[in-house]
Amino acid sequence: MAETRLASLRNAFLTGLLLVAPFVVTVWALRLVIGFVGGSITPLFLPYLPDALSHLPNLVWDVTTTLIVLGLIAALGYLSRLLLGQFVGAMTERFIHSIPGIGGFYNSVKQFIDTFGAKDRAQFSKVVLVQFPRPGAYTIGFVTNTAQGGPHQHLPGTHWAVFVPTCPSPVNGFFMYLPAAELIELDLSVGDGMKVVISCGAVLPSWSDPATARTALVGDNAGA
């Protein structure tokens, strides 16, 4: 019975500790910020305060100074975003482009992000499983175009343009025309598909029943 009461007391203590811990961490973080910001600035103007205000505790001035500093930082960020954002962004990009080896990589990453942005996401309308680099091995691919053009005149059946990014950096990859009937369409958004690629499969977003995730591609082709 004594052991049972001891275990119950231990469990109650651990439960209370879990409830109190977030509050303690929050208070500690606030005190750290206030002490670092306010504690550094308050002594600079404290000697110049009127006698009517100098009797207030230093903590009051530390909190006030911290709030003022945080407000000024937020205002500066807002102002720079409105007035200087484009100018600073252009100058920063120009500087990065001038760095040998870095400029080309930065440009590739920027183009990739722009391509997967909301305005151009329609270009990557489907996330599919592709047998690559050999039959029986599967990887994530993105359908870039389903239209049939000049290259398709030399290909048997319906082929779609597919981009297969490398892992974990999706900046580079392989572009291929693949038979639409061999692609397995996944019930994933482009963003979720990229998470799988960048994380090397460690991040696996949930999707619907795998039976429904298999291609509607074959059916679409048959209907066409």
SVG drawing of the C-alpha trace seen along z (x, -y; Angstrom):
<svg xmlns="http://www.w3.org/2000/svg" viewBox="-14 -66 48 70">
<polyline fill="none" stroke="black" stroke-width="0.4" points="0.0,0.0 2.9,-2.4 4.4,-1.8 1.1,-2.6 0.7,-5.8 4.3,-6.8 3.6,-6.0 0.4,-8.1 2.3,-11.0 5.0,-10.8 2.5,-10.7 0.6,-13.7 3.9,-15.6 4.8,-14.9 1.4,-15.9 1.6,-19.2 5.1,-19.8 3.9,-19.4 1.2,-21.9 3.5,-24.4 6.4,-24.0 5.0,-26.1 4.2,-29.0 7.7,-28.9 9.4,-28.8 7.3,-31.7 8.1,-33.8 11.8,-32.9 11.8,-33.9 10.1,-37.2 12.5,-38.0 15.4,-37.2 14.2,-39.5 13.3,-42.3 16.6,-42.0 18.6,-41.9 16.8,-44.8 15.4,-46.9 18.3,-46.3 20.8,-47.5 18.9,-50.7 17.3,-51.8 20.6,-52.9 21.3,-55.2 18.3,-57.5 17.5,-56.8 19.8,-59.6 17.9,-62.1 14.4,-61.2 12.5,-63.8 12.4,-63.3 8.7,-62.4 9.5,-59.4 12.9,-58.3 11.5,-56.6 9.7,-53.9 11.3,-50.5 13.8,-49.7 11.6,-46.8 8.9,-49.2 11.3,-51.1 12.8,-47.9 9.4,-46.6 8.5,-50.0 11.8,-50.3 11.5,-46.7 8.0,-47.5 9.2,-50.7 12.2,-48.9 10.0,-46.0 7.5,-48.5 10.2,-50.5 11.7,-47.3 8.2,-46.3 7.6,-49.8 11.0,-49.8 10.2,-46.4 6.8,-47.6 8.2,-50.8 11.1,-49.0 8.6,-46.5 6.4,-49.3 9.1,-51.7 12.4,-50.0 11.5,-46.4 11.8,-46.3 14.9,-48.4 16.7,-46.4 15.6,-43.2 17.0,-44.2 20.3,-45.3 20.6,-42.1 19.9,-40.0 22.4,-42.0 25.1,-41.4 24.3,-37.7 24.5,-37.3 28.0,-38.9 29.4,-36.2 31.1,-33.5 29.4,-30.1 26.7,-31.4 24.9,-33.6 24.0,-30.8 22.8,-28.5 20.7,-31.4 19.2,-32.1 18.3,-28.4 16.7,-28.2 14.7,-31.4 13.4,-30.2 12.4,-26.9 10.5,-28.7 8.9,-31.0 7.8,-28.0 6.2,-26.3 4.7,-29.6 0.9,-30.0 0.7,-31.9 2.4,-29.2 1.5,-26.1 -0.9,-25.0 2.2,-24.1 2.8,-21.3 -0.7,-20.0 -0.1,-16.4 2.1,-14.5 2.9,-11.1 5.0,-8.0 7.5,-7.3 9.6,-4.1 13.1,-5.6 16.0,-5.0 15.0,-1.4 11.8,0.7 10.5,1.6 12.1,-1.5 9.7,-4.4 10.2,-8.1 8.2,-11.3 7.6,-13.2 5.6,-16.2 3.6,-16.4 4.6,-19.6 2.5,-19.3 -0.1,-16.9 -0.4,-18.6 0.6,-16.7 3.1,-18.5 5.9,-17.9 7.9,-15.4 4.9,-13.2 4.6,-12.5 7.6,-10.2 6.3,-8.5 3.9,-5.6 0.7,-6.2 0.1,-9.1 3.2,-10.6 3.2,-13.3 6.1,-15.6 7.4,-14.8 10.0,-16.5 11.7,-14.2 13.6,-16.4 16.8,-15.2 16.8,-14.7 17.2,-16.5 17.8,-19.6 15.0,-19.8 16.7,-22.5 18.1,-19.9 16.4,-16.9 15.4,-15.0 12.9,-15.9 11.3,-13.0 8.4,-12.1 6.8,-9.1 3.8,-7.0 0.8,-8.3 -0.5,-4.8 2.7,-4.0 2.3,-6.9 0.7,-6.4 -1.1,-9.6 -1.0,-10.5 -3.7,-12.3 -1.1,-14.9 -0.7,-18.6 2.4,-19.9 3.5,-21.4 3.1,-18.1 4.9,-16.3 7.9,-18.7 8.0,-18.0 8.4,-14.3 11.3,-15.0 13.1,-17.6 12.9,-15.4 14.0,-12.3 10.8,-10.6 11.0,-11.4 7.9,-13.6 5.0,-11.5 1.8,-13.6 -1.4,-11.7 -3.7,-11.1 -6.8,-9.2 -7.2,-5.4 -4.2,-4.1 -6.8,-2.4 -8.2,-5.8 -4.8,-7.3 -3.8,-5.0 -4.1,-6.5 -7.1,-7.9 -4.6,-8.3 -5.4,-5.1 -9.1,-5.8 -8.6,-9.3 -6.7,-8.0 -9.3,-5.4 -12.0,-8.1 -9.9,-10.3"/>
</svg>
